[in-house]
Amino acid sequence: MKYLLLLYDDPAASEALTPDQRRAIVDEHIAYARMLRERGVHVFGEPLSGPDEARTVRLEGADAIVTDGPFVEAKEALGGIYLIDCPSMDEAVSLAGAVPRSPGLAVEVRPIPDL
């Protein structure tokens, strides 16, 4: 079954990192993605631009209303995703627990149902 790992972090705390600290986190993600590939569970993974570059489109009747940024006010913002394919939620949660740390990291694990 496929699972989407949604990586949320604290953008303000991430911005406060030094370039060396940021590079170390990127290097850890490169190693993490390599581990997922070696285990045969990696499907896709990418970082996302910050919430200041996001747009929210609300569909109201026949109208599409576009606003800047994420749709809710929160300290955390979606910062990246991994799509994995593994046998169980338990394994997906275990893999989520191995995601490289960043300030305020929270990983949401969402199953993708077979339709």
C-alpha positions as CSV (number, residue, x, y, z in Angstrom):
1,M,0.0,0.0,0.0
2,K,1.1,3.5,-0.7
3,Y,1.6,6.1,2.1
4,L,2.2,9.8,1.9
5,L,4.6,11.2,4.5
6,L,3.8,14.9,4.9
7,L,6.7,16.7,6.6
8,Y,5.7,19.8,8.6
9,D,8.2,22.1,10.3
10,D,8.5,25.5,11.8
11,P,9.5,27.9,8.9
12,A,10.7,30.6,11.3
13,A,13.0,28.2,13.1
14,S,14.2,26.7,9.9
15,E,15.1,30.2,8.6
16,A,17.2,30.7,11.7
17,L,19.5,27.8,10.8
18,T,22.9,28.5,9.6
19,P,23.8,27.5,6.0
20,D,25.9,24.6,7.4
21,Q,23.0,23.4,9.5
22,R,20.7,23.5,6.5
23,R,23.2,21.7,4.4
24,A,23.5,19.0,7.1
25,I,19.7,18.4,7.0
26,V,19.7,18.2,3.2
27,D,22.5,15.7,3.3
28,E,20.5,13.6,5.9
29,H,17.5,13.7,3.5
30,I,19.7,12.5,0.7
31,A,20.8,9.6,2.8
32,Y,17.2,8.9,4.0
33,A,15.9,8.8,0.4
34,R,18.8,6.4,-0.5
35,M,17.8,4.1,2.4
36,L,14.2,4.1,1.2
37,R,15.4,3.2,-2.3
38,E,17.6,0.4,-1.0
39,R,14.6,-1.0,1.0
40,G,12.5,-0.9,-2.2
41,V,9.8,1.4,-0.7
42,H,10.7,4.8,-2.2
43,V,8.3,6.1,-4.8
44,F,8.8,9.8,-4.7
45,G,10.1,12.6,-2.5
46,E,10.6,16.3,-2.8
47,P,11.0,19.4,-0.7
48,L,8.4,22.2,-1.1
49,S,8.7,25.9,-1.3
50,G,7.8,27.9,1.7
51,P,4.2,29.0,2.6
52,D,5.0,32.5,1.4
53,E,5.1,31.1,-2.2
54,A,1.9,29.0,-1.9
55,R,-1.6,29.9,-3.2
56,T,-4.9,28.5,-1.9
57,V,-7.7,28.1,-4.3
58,R,-11.2,27.9,-2.8
59,L,-14.0,26.6,-5.0
60,E,-17.2,28.5,-4.1
61,G,-20.0,27.8,-6.5
62,A,-18.8,28.5,-10.0
63,D,-16.0,30.8,-8.7
64,A,-12.4,29.9,-7.9
65,I,-11.1,32.3,-5.3
66,V,-7.3,32.5,-5.0
67,T,-5.5,33.8,-1.9
68,D,-1.8,33.9,-0.9
69,G,-0.3,31.3,1.4
70,P,-1.6,28.3,3.2
71,F,-5.3,27.9,4.0
72,V,-4.9,28.1,7.8
73,E,-2.8,30.1,10.2
74,A,-0.4,27.8,11.9
75,K,3.1,27.8,13.3
76,E,3.9,24.7,11.2
77,A,4.0,24.6,7.4
78,L,4.2,21.7,5.0
79,G,7.8,21.5,4.0
80,G,8.2,18.3,2.0
81,I,6.7,15.0,1.1
82,Y,7.8,11.4,0.6
83,L,5.6,8.8,-1.1
84,I,6.4,5.3,0.0
85,D,5.0,1.8,-0.9
86,C,5.2,-0.6,2.0
87,P,3.1,-3.5,3.4
88,S,1.7,-1.8,6.5
89,M,0.9,1.3,8.4
90,D,3.2,0.1,11.2
91,E,6.1,0.0,8.7
92,A,5.1,3.4,7.3
93,V,5.1,4.9,10.8
94,S,8.5,3.3,11.5
95,L,9.9,4.9,8.4
96,A,8.3,8.2,9.3
97,G,10.1,8.0,12.6
98,A,13.4,7.9,10.7
99,V,12.8,11.1,8.8
100,P,15.8,13.5,9.3
101,R,15.0,16.0,12.0
102,S,14.4,19.7,11.4
103,P,13.1,22.4,13.7
104,G,9.5,21.6,14.8
105,L,9.3,18.5,12.7
106,A,6.0,16.6,12.6
107,V,5.4,13.8,10.1
108,E,1.8,13.0,9.1
109,V,1.4,9.5,7.6
110,R,-1.6,9.2,5.3
111,P,-2.6,6.0,3.5
112,I,-3.5,6.3,-0.1
113,P,-6.4,4.0,-0.8
114,D,-6.5,1.7,-3.8
115,L,-9.6,2.9,-5.8
